[in-house]
Amino acid sequence: MVAKIIVDKCTGCANCEDVCPTEAITVNDVAVVDEAECTDCGACIDECPEEAIELED
């Protein structure tokens, strides 16, 4: 499993980047997940106010 960003919902607030324990997320205009670094912990999902992140296989 890996975090996937729903680009249409992402506002670039960077909450997910701040809480990611492996620093797998970077935000410029929208969040981007480094799949090699993501451990599917779900911290970003819990923090996203726009519900723009989900876990996928």
Secondary structure, 3 states (H helix, E strand, C coil): CEEEECCCCCCCCCHHHHHCCCCCEEECCCEEECCCCCCCCCHHHHHCCCCCEEEEC
